[in-house]
Amino acid sequence: MLAWVYLFVAILLEVVGTVSLKLSNGFSDWRFAALSLSLYGVSIWVLSMTLKTIPVSTAYAVWSGLGTAAIAVIGMVFFKEPMTVFKGMFLLMIIGGVVGLNAVAGKH
């Protein structure tokens, strides 16, 4: 159970790191650039803690899938990126894939 908490913390750190990357304006704002690099590093370290328990295929798919979905939603809400039917459909597919992976993760 603790490994899943670590995984969701790793996702949160990666998402905040990606938002910081956007706010760094192409690394021209060194504060956000440094924050982004730091958060990515800590995210990978926390992700590595999950790999002691959760299979790498599941952990990485959940980490990247939920991170991608979260960033897409943040982009639409905070950065006014357009929402289309296809974007919504594909986001639902990502989330469905993550749910499916979680459902079969413990079954070999």
N, CA, C and O atoms as a GROMACS GRO file, in nm:
protein
  432
    1MET      N    1   0.082  -0.120   0.000
    1MET     CA    2   0.000   0.000   0.000
    1MET      C    3   0.086   0.126   0.000
    1MET      O    4   0.054   0.224  -0.068
    2LEU      N    5   0.195   0.124   0.076
    2LEU     CA    6   0.284   0.240   0.082
    2LEU      C    7   0.346   0.269  -0.055
    2LEU      O    8   0.370   0.385  -0.089
    3ALA      N    9   0.372   0.164  -0.131
    3ALA     CA   10   0.429   0.184  -0.264
    3ALA      C   11   0.334   0.264  -0.352
    3ALA      O   12   0.380   0.346  -0.433
    4TRP      N   13   0.206   0.244  -0.339
    4TRP     CA   14   0.108   0.320  -0.419
    4TRP      C   15   0.105   0.466  -0.374
    4TRP      O   16   0.087   0.555  -0.457
    5VAL      N   17   0.124   0.491  -0.246
    5VAL     CA   18   0.132   0.629  -0.198
    5VAL      C   19   0.255   0.695  -0.260
    5VAL      O   20   0.247   0.808  -0.308
    6TYR      N   21   0.368   0.624  -0.258
    6TYR     CA   22   0.489   0.677  -0.322
    6TYR      C   23   0.465   0.705  -0.470
    6TYR      O   24   0.510   0.807  -0.522
    7LEU      N   25   0.394   0.615  -0.537
    7LEU     CA   26   0.368   0.634  -0.679
    7LEU      C   27   0.287   0.761  -0.704
    7LEU      O   28   0.317   0.836  -0.796
    8PHE      N   29   0.185   0.784  -0.624
    8PHE     CA   30   0.104   0.903  -0.644
    8PHE      C   31   0.180   1.031  -0.605
    8PHE      O   32   0.156   1.137  -0.663
    9VAL      N   33   0.271   1.021  -0.510
    9VAL     CA   34   0.358   1.136  -0.478
    9VAL      C   35   0.452   1.162  -0.596
    9VAL      O   36   0.474   1.277  -0.633
   10ALA      N   37   0.506   1.056  -0.654
   10ALA     CA   38   0.594   1.072  -0.772
   10ALA      C   39   0.519   1.138  -0.887
   10ALA      O   40   0.574   1.222  -0.957
   11ILE      N   41   0.393   1.099  -0.907
   11ILE     CA   42   0.311   1.160  -1.012
   11ILE      C   43   0.290   1.308  -0.984
   11ILE      O   44   0.304   1.391  -1.073
   12LEU      N   45   0.256   1.340  -0.860
   12LEU     CA   46   0.233   1.480  -0.823
   12LEU      C   47   0.359   1.564  -0.846
   12LEU      O   48   0.351   1.674  -0.900
   13LEU      N   49   0.475   1.512  -0.806
   13LEU     CA   50   0.601   1.585  -0.825
   13LEU      C   51   0.630   1.605  -0.973
   13LEU      O   52   0.676   1.712  -1.014
   14GLU      N   53   0.604   1.502  -1.054
   14GLU     CA   54   0.629   1.513  -1.198
   14GLU      C   55   0.536   1.615  -1.262
   14GLU      O   56   0.577   1.690  -1.350
   15VAL      N   57   0.411   1.616  -1.219
   15VAL     CA   58   0.314   1.711  -1.275
   15VAL      C   59   0.352   1.854  -1.238
   15VAL      O   60   0.349   1.943  -1.324
   16VAL      N   61   0.388   1.878  -1.113
   16VAL     CA   62   0.430   2.013  -1.072
   16VAL      C   63   0.560   2.051  -1.144
   16VAL      O   64   0.579   2.167  -1.180
   17GLY      N   65   0.648   1.954  -1.165
   17GLY     CA   66   0.770   1.980  -1.241
   17GLY      C   67   0.741   2.020  -1.384
   17GLY      O   68   0.808   2.107  -1.440
   18THR      N   69   0.642   1.957  -1.444
   18THR     CA   70   0.605   1.991  -1.582
   18THR      C   71   0.540   2.129  -1.590
   18THR      O   72   0.567   2.204  -1.684
   19VAL      N   73   0.456   2.161  -1.494
   19VAL     CA   74   0.398   2.297  -1.490
   19VAL      C   75   0.510   2.399  -1.472
   19VAL      O   76   0.508   2.505  -1.534
   20SER      N   77   0.608   2.368  -1.387
   20SER     CA   78   0.722   2.458  -1.368
   20SER      C   79   0.802   2.473  -1.497
   20SER      O   80   0.853   2.581  -1.527
   21LEU      N   81   0.812   2.364  -1.572
   21LEU     CA   82   0.881   2.370  -1.700
   21LEU      C   83   0.811   2.468  -1.795
   21LEU      O   84   0.876   2.546  -1.864
   22LYS      N   85   0.679   2.462  -1.798
   22LYS     CA   86   0.601   2.557  -1.880
   22LYS      C   87   0.627   2.700  -1.832
   22LYS      O   88   0.647   2.790  -1.914
   23LEU      N   89   0.626   2.720  -1.700
   23LEU     CA   90   0.644   2.853  -1.644
   23LEU      C   91   0.788   2.904  -1.658
   23LEU      O   92   0.813   3.024  -1.641
   24SER      N   93   0.882   2.815  -1.688
   24SER     CA   94   1.022   2.857  -1.705
   24SER      C   95   1.042   2.932  -1.836
   24SER      O   96   1.147   2.993  -1.858
   25ASN      N   97   0.941   2.926  -1.923
   25ASN     CA   98   0.946   2.999  -2.050
   25ASN      C   99   1.071   2.961  -2.131
   25ASN      O  100   1.153   3.045  -2.167
   26GLY      N  101   1.082   2.830  -2.157
   26GLY     CA  102   1.197   2.783  -2.235
   26GLY      C  103   1.328   2.793  -2.159
   26GLY      O  104   1.433   2.817  -2.219
   27PHE      N  105   1.324   2.774  -2.029
   27PHE     CA  106   1.439   2.782  -1.939
   27PHE      C  107   1.494   2.924  -1.929
   27PHE      O  108   1.608   2.943  -1.886
   28SER      N  109   1.416   3.024  -1.969
   28SER     CA  110   1.465   3.162  -1.956
   28SER      C  111   1.444   3.217  -1.815
   28SER      O  112   1.510   3.313  -1.776
   29ASP      N  113   1.354   3.158  -1.738
   29ASP     CA  114   1.337   3.195  -1.597
   29ASP      C  115   1.404   3.086  -1.514
   29ASP      O  116   1.348   2.978  -1.496
   30TRP      N  117   1.522   3.113  -1.466
   30TRP     CA  118   1.604   3.013  -1.399
   30TRP      C  119   1.538   2.957  -1.273
   30TRP      O  120   1.566   2.843  -1.235
   31ARG      N  121   1.452   3.034  -1.208
   31ARG     CA  122   1.386   2.984  -1.085
   31ARG      C  123   1.295   2.866  -1.118
   31ARG      O  124   1.299   2.762  -1.052
   32PHE      N  125   1.212   2.882  -1.220
   32PHE     CA  126   1.123   2.773  -1.259
   32PHE      C  127   1.200   2.659  -1.325
   32PHE      O  128   1.163   2.542  -1.311
   33ALA      N  129   1.306   2.692  -1.397
   33ALA     CA  130   1.388   2.589  -1.459
   33ALA      C  131   1.452   2.501  -1.350
   33ALA      O  132   1.449   2.378  -1.360
   34ALA      N  133   1.509   2.564  -1.248
   34ALA     CA  134   1.571   2.488  -1.139
   34ALA      C  135   1.467   2.408  -1.062
   34ALA      O  136   1.492   2.293  -1.024
   35LEU      N  137   1.350   2.467  -1.039
   35LEU     CA  138   1.243   2.396  -0.970
   35LEU      C  139   1.199   2.275  -1.051
   35LEU      O  140   1.179   2.167  -0.995
   36SER      N  141   1.185   2.292  -1.181
   36SER     CA  142   1.144   2.183  -1.267
   36SER      C  143   1.244   2.067  -1.262
   36SER      O  144   1.204   1.952  -1.241
   37LEU      N  145   1.370   2.097  -1.280
   37LEU     CA  146   1.473   1.992  -1.277
   37LEU      C  147   1.478   1.922  -1.142
   37LEU      O  148   1.493   1.801  -1.135
   38SER      N  149   1.464   1.999  -1.035
   38SER     CA  150   1.466   1.941  -0.900
   38SER      C  151   1.347   1.848  -0.879
   38SER      O  152   1.362   1.737  -0.828
   39LEU      N  153   1.230   1.894  -0.919
   39LEU     CA  154   1.110   1.812  -0.900
   39LEU      C  155   1.114   1.686  -0.985
   39LEU      O  156   1.071   1.580  -0.940
   40TYR      N  157   1.165   1.697  -1.108
   40TYR     CA  158   1.179   1.576  -1.190
   40TYR      C  159   1.273   1.476  -1.123
   40TYR      O  160   1.244   1.356  -1.120
   41GLY      N  161   1.384   1.525  -1.070
   41GLY     CA  162   1.479   1.436  -1.003
   41GLY      C  163   1.420   1.367  -0.883
   41GLY      O  164   1.436   1.246  -0.866
   42VAL      N  165   1.350   1.442  -0.799
   42VAL     CA  166   1.287   1.382  -0.680
   42VAL      C  167   1.176   1.286  -0.723
   42VAL      O  168   1.158   1.182  -0.661
   43SER      N  169   1.102   1.321  -0.828
   43SER     CA  170   0.997   1.234  -0.877
   43SER      C  171   1.053   1.098  -0.920
   43SER      O  172   0.997   0.994  -0.887
   44ILE      N  173   1.162   1.100  -0.993
   44ILE     CA  174   1.225   0.974  -1.037
   44ILE      C  175   1.274   0.894  -0.917
   44ILE      O  176   1.260   0.772  -0.913
   45TRP      N  177   1.331   0.962  -0.819
   45TRP     CA  178   1.378   0.893  -0.699
   45TRP      C  179   1.260   0.827  -0.625
   45TRP      O  180   1.269   0.711  -0.585
   46VAL      N  181   1.151   0.901  -0.608
   46VAL     CA  182   1.033   0.845  -0.540
   46VAL      C  183   0.975   0.731  -0.624
   46VAL      O  184   0.934   0.629  -0.570
   47LEU      N  185   0.972   0.748  -0.756
   47LEU     CA  186   0.925   0.639  -0.844
   47LEU      C  187   1.010   0.514  -0.823
   47LEU      O  188   0.958   0.403  -0.822
   48SER      N  189   1.140   0.532  -0.806
   48SER     CA  190   1.228   0.416  -0.786
   48SER      C  191   1.193   0.341  -0.657
   48SER      O  192   1.214   0.219  -0.649
   49MET      N  193   1.142   0.411  -0.558
   49MET     CA  194   1.099   0.346  -0.434
   49MET      C  195   0.979   0.254  -0.459
   49MET      O  196   0.965   0.150  -0.395
   50THR      N  197   0.894   0.293  -0.551
   50THR     CA  198   0.776   0.210  -0.581
   50THR      C  199   0.815   0.081  -0.650
   50THR      O  200   0.745  -0.020  -0.640
   51LEU      N  201   0.928   0.083  -0.721
   51LEU     CA  202   0.968  -0.033  -0.799
   51LEU      C  203   1.019  -0.148  -0.713
   51LEU      O  204   1.044  -0.257  -0.764
   52LYS      N  205   1.033  -0.124  -0.584
   52LYS     CA  206   1.068  -0.232  -0.492
   52LYS      C  207   0.949  -0.326  -0.475
   52LYS      O  208   0.966  -0.443  -0.441
   53THR      N  209   0.828  -0.274  -0.498
   53THR     CA  210   0.706  -0.352  -0.473
   53THR      C  211   0.620  -0.368  -0.598
   53THR      O  212   0.572  -0.478  -0.627
   54ILE      N  213   0.600  -0.259  -0.670
   54ILE     CA  214   0.511  -0.260  -0.787
   54ILE      C  215   0.593  -0.295  -0.911
   54ILE      O  216   0.702  -0.240  -0.929
   55PRO      N  217   0.543  -0.385  -0.997
   55PRO     CA  218   0.618  -0.418  -1.119
   55PRO      C  219   0.644  -0.292  -1.203
   55PRO      O  220   0.560  -0.202  -1.210
   56VAL      N  221   0.760  -0.287  -1.265
   56VAL     CA  222   0.800  -0.168  -1.341
   56VAL      C  223   0.701  -0.137  -1.453
   56VAL      O  224   0.675  -0.020  -1.481
   57SER      N  225   0.646  -0.238  -1.517
   57SER     CA  226   0.552  -0.214  -1.626
   57SER      C  227   0.427  -0.142  -1.576
   57SER      O  228   0.376  -0.052  -1.643
   58THR      N  229   0.379  -0.181  -1.461
   58THR     CA  230   0.260  -0.118  -1.404
   58THR      C  231   0.294   0.021  -1.349
   58THR      O  232   0.223   0.118  -1.378
   59ALA      N  233   0.400   0.030  -1.272
   59ALA     CA  234   0.435   0.158  -1.208
   59ALA      C  235   0.462   0.266  -1.312
   59ALA      O  236   0.413   0.378  -1.300
   60TYR      N  237   0.540   0.234  -1.415
   60TYR     CA  238   0.572   0.335  -1.515
   60TYR      C  239   0.450   0.374  -1.597
   60TYR      O  240   0.432   0.491  -1.631
   61ALA      N  241   0.367   0.276  -1.630
   61ALA     CA  242   0.247   0.307  -1.708
   61ALA      C  243   0.152   0.397  -1.628
   61ALA      O  244   0.095   0.490  -1.684
   62VAL      N  245   0.135   0.370  -1.500
   62VAL     CA  246   0.049   0.454  -1.416
   62VAL      C  247   0.110   0.592  -1.400
   62VAL      O  248   0.041   0.692  -1.412
   63TRP      N  249   0.241   0.597  -1.373
   63TRP     CA  250   0.312   0.724  -1.355
   63TRP      C  251   0.300   0.812  -1.480
   63TRP      O  252   0.263   0.929  -1.471
   64SER      N  253   0.330   0.754  -1.594
   64SER     CA  254   0.327   0.834  -1.716
   64SER      C  255   0.184   0.862  -1.762
   64SER      O  256   0.155   0.972  -1.809
   65GLY      N  257   0.094   0.766  -1.748
   65GLY     CA  258  -0.044   0.785  -1.793
   65GLY      C  259  -0.120   0.888  -1.712
   65GLY      O  260  -0.182   0.978  -1.768
   66LEU      N  261  -0.115   0.875  -1.580
   66LEU     CA  262  -0.186   0.972  -1.496
   66LEU      C  263  -0.119   1.109  -1.503
   66LEU      O  264  -0.187   1.212  -1.499
   67GLY      N  265   0.013   1.111  -1.513
   67GLY     CA  266   0.083   1.239  -1.528
   67GLY      C  267   0.042   1.308  -1.658
   67GLY      O  268   0.020   1.429  -1.659
   68THR      N  269   0.034   1.232  -1.765
   68THR     CA  270  -0.008   1.287  -1.894
   68THR      C  271  -0.150   1.341  -1.887
   68THR      O  272  -0.177   1.452  -1.934
   69ALA      N  273  -0.240   1.263  -1.829
   69ALA     CA  274  -0.380   1.306  -1.818
   69ALA      C  275  -0.390   1.432  -1.731
   69ALA      O  276  -0.464   1.525  -1.766
   70ALA      N  277  -0.319   1.434  -1.620
   70ALA     CA  278  -0.323   1.551  -1.531
   70ALA      C  279  -0.271   1.676  -1.601
   70ALA      O  280  -0.330   1.783  -1.589
   71ILE      N  281  -0.161   1.662  -1.674
   71ILE     CA  282  -0.105   1.778  -1.744
   71ILE      C  283  -0.200   1.826  -1.854
   71ILE      O  284  -0.212   1.946  -1.877
   72ALA      N  285  -0.266   1.734  -1.921
   72ALA     CA  286  -0.362   1.774  -2.025
   72ALA      C  287  -0.476   1.855  -1.964
   72ALA      O  288  -0.518   1.956  -2.020
   73VAL      N  289  -0.526   1.810  -1.850
   73VAL     CA  290  -0.636   1.882  -1.783
   73VAL      C  291  -0.586   2.018  -1.733
   73VAL      O  292  -0.654   2.119  -1.751
   74ILE      N  293  -0.468   2.022  -1.673
   74ILE     CA  294  -0.411   2.148  -1.624
   74ILE      C  295  -0.390   2.244  -1.741
   74ILE      O  296  -0.415   2.364  -1.728
   75GLY      N  297  -0.344   2.193  -1.854
   75GLY     CA  298  -0.324   2.276  -1.972
   75GLY      C  299  -0.454   2.340  -2.018
   75GLY      O  300  -0.458   2.457  -2.056
   76MET      N  301  -0.560   2.262  -2.015
   76MET     CA  302  -0.689   2.315  -2.058
   76MET      C  303  -0.746   2.416  -1.959
   76MET      O  304  -0.801   2.518  -1.998
   77VAL      N  305  -0.734   2.386  -1.830
   77VAL     CA  306  -0.795   2.471  -1.726
   77VAL      C  307  -0.713   2.598  -1.702
   77VAL      O  308  -0.769   2.708  -1.699
   78PHE      N  309  -0.583   2.585  -1.685
   78PHE     CA  310  -0.501   2.699  -1.644
   78PHE      C  311  -0.430   2.771  -1.759
   78PHE      O  312  -0.402   2.890  -1.750
   79PHE      N  313  -0.401   2.698  -1.866
   79PHE     CA  314  -0.328   2.759  -1.976
   79PHE      C  315  -0.416   2.777  -2.100
   79PHE      O  316  -0.368   2.809  -2.208
   80LYS      N  317  -0.545   2.756  -2.082
   80LYS     CA  318  -0.647   2.781  -2.186
   80LYS      C  319  -0.620   2.706  -2.316
   80LYS      O  320  -0.648   2.757  -2.424
   81GLU      N  321  -0.566   2.586  -2.305
   81GLU     CA  322  -0.548   2.502  -2.423
   81GLU      C  323  -0.686   2.450  -2.466
   81GLU      O  324  -0.771   2.425  -2.382
   82PRO      N  325  -0.707   2.435  -2.595
   82PRO     CA  326  -0.840   2.395  -2.642
   82PRO      C  327  -0.875   2.250  -2.605
   82PRO      O  328  -0.789   2.162  -2.603
   83MET      N  329  -1.003   2.229  -2.576
   83MET     CA  330  -1.054   2.094  -2.551
   83MET      C  331  -1.134   2.053  -2.674
   83MET      O  332  -1.222   2.127  -2.720
   84THR      N  333  -1.104   1.937  -2.726
   84THR     CA  334  -1.178   1.885  -2.840
   84THR      C  335  -1.239   1.751  -2.802
   84THR      O  336  -1.203   1.691  -2.701
   85VAL      N  337  -1.330   1.706  -2.883
   85VAL     CA  338  -1.391   1.575  -2.859
   85VAL      C  339  -1.284   1.467  -2.861
   85VAL      O  340  -1.284   1.377  -2.777
   86PHE      N  341  -1.193   1.476  -2.957
   86PHE     CA  342  -1.088   1.375  -2.966
   86PHE      C  343  -0.995   1.379  -2.845
   86PHE      O  344  -0.955   1.275  -2.794
   87LYS      N  345  -0.959   1.498  -2.801
   87LYS     CA  346  -0.872   1.510  -2.683
   87LYS      C  347  -0.941   1.446  -2.562
   87LYS      O  348  -0.878   1.371  -2.487
   88GLY      N  349  -1.067   1.476  -2.543
   88GLY     CA  350  -1.142   1.417  -2.432
   88GLY      C  351  -1.150   1.266  -2.443
   88GLY      O  352  -1.134   1.195  -2.344
   89MET      N  353  -1.175   1.216  -2.563
   89MET     CA  354  -1.184   1.072  -2.586
   89MET      C  355  -1.051   1.004  -2.555
   89MET      O  356  -1.047   0.899  -2.490
   90PHE      N  357  -0.943   1.062  -2.601
   90PHE     CA  358  -0.812   1.001  -2.578
   90PHE      C  359  -0.769   1.010  -2.432
   90PHE      O  360  -0.703   0.919  -2.381
   91LEU      N  361  -0.806   1.117  -2.364
   91LEU     CA  362  -0.779   1.125  -2.219
   91LEU      C  363  -0.854   1.015  -2.145
   91LEU      O  364  -0.798   0.952  -2.055
   92LEU      N  365  -0.979   0.992  -2.183
   92LEU     CA  366  -1.055   0.884  -2.121
   92LEU      C  367  -0.992   0.748  -2.150
   92LEU      O  368  -0.995   0.658  -2.065
   93MET      N  369  -0.934   0.732  -2.267
   93MET     CA  370  -0.865   0.608  -2.300
   93MET      C  371  -0.741   0.589  -2.213
   93MET      O  372  -0.713   0.478  -2.167
   94ILE      N  373  -0.667   0.697  -2.190
   94ILE     CA  374  -0.549   0.689  -2.102
   94ILE      C  375  -0.592   0.647  -1.962
   94ILE      O  376  -0.534   0.556  -1.904
   95ILE      N  377  -0.693   0.714  -1.910
   95ILE     CA  378  -0.741   0.683  -1.775
   95ILE      C  379  -0.795   0.540  -1.769
   95ILE      O  380  -0.770   0.468  -1.672
   96GLY      N  381  -0.867   0.499  -1.872
   96GLY     CA  382  -0.916   0.361  -1.877
   96GLY      C  383  -0.802   0.261  -1.879
   96GLY      O  384  -0.811   0.156  -1.815
   97GLY      N  385  -0.697   0.292  -1.950
   97GLY     CA  386  -0.581   0.203  -1.952
   97GLY      C  387  -0.514   0.191  -1.817
   97GLY      O  388  -0.473   0.082  -1.776
   98VAL      N  389  -0.504   0.302  -1.746
   98VAL     CA  390  -0.444   0.301  -1.612
   98VAL      C  391  -0.532   0.218  -1.518
   98VAL      O  392  -0.480   0.137  -1.441
   99VAL      N  393  -0.662   0.238  -1.523
   99VAL     CA  394  -0.754   0.160  -1.439
   99VAL      C  395  -0.741   0.012  -1.472
   99VAL      O  396  -0.736  -0.071  -1.382
  100GLY      N  397  -0.736  -0.020  -1.601
  100GLY     CA  398  -0.720  -0.160  -1.641
  100GLY      C  399  -0.591  -0.220  -1.592
  100GLY      O  400  -0.590  -0.334  -1.544
  101LEU      N  401  -0.482  -0.147  -1.602
  101LEU     CA  402  -0.354  -0.197  -1.551
  101LEU      C  403  -0.360  -0.222  -1.402
  101LEU      O  404  -0.307  -0.322  -1.353
  102ASN      N  405  -0.423  -0.132  -1.329
  102ASN     CA  406  -0.436  -0.152  -1.184
  102ASN      C  407  -0.519  -0.275  -1.154
  102ASN      O  408  -0.491  -0.348  -1.059
  103ALA      N  409  -0.621  -0.299  -1.235
  103ALA     CA  410  -0.708  -0.414  -1.211
  103ALA      C  411  -0.636  -0.546  -1.230
  103ALA      O  412  -0.666  -0.643  -1.160
  104VAL      N  413  -0.542  -0.552  -1.323
  104VAL     CA  414  -0.472  -0.677  -1.350
  104VAL      C  415  -0.332  -0.682  -1.291
  104VAL      O  416  -0.262  -0.781  -1.309
  105ALA      N  417  -0.290  -0.577  -1.223
  105ALA     CA  418  -0.151  -0.568  -1.173
  105ALA      C  419  -0.116  -0.684  -1.081
  105ALA      O  420  -0.006  -0.738  -1.090
  106GLY      N  421  -0.206  -0.724  -0.995
  106GLY     CA  422  -0.175  -0.829  -0.898
  106GLY      C  423  -0.200  -0.968  -0.951
  106GLY      O  424  -0.171  -1.066  -0.882
  107LYS      N  425  -0.254  -0.980  -1.071
  107LYS     CA  426  -0.288  -1.112  -1.128
  107LYS      C  427  -0.184  -1.151  -1.231
  107LYS      O  428  -0.157  -1.076  -1.325
  108HIS      N  429  -0.126  -1.267  -1.214
  108HIS     CA  430  -0.023  -1.310  -1.308
  108HIS      C  431  -0.076  -1.420  -1.395
  108HIS      O  432  -0.005  -1.470  -1.481
   0.00000   0.00000   0.00000
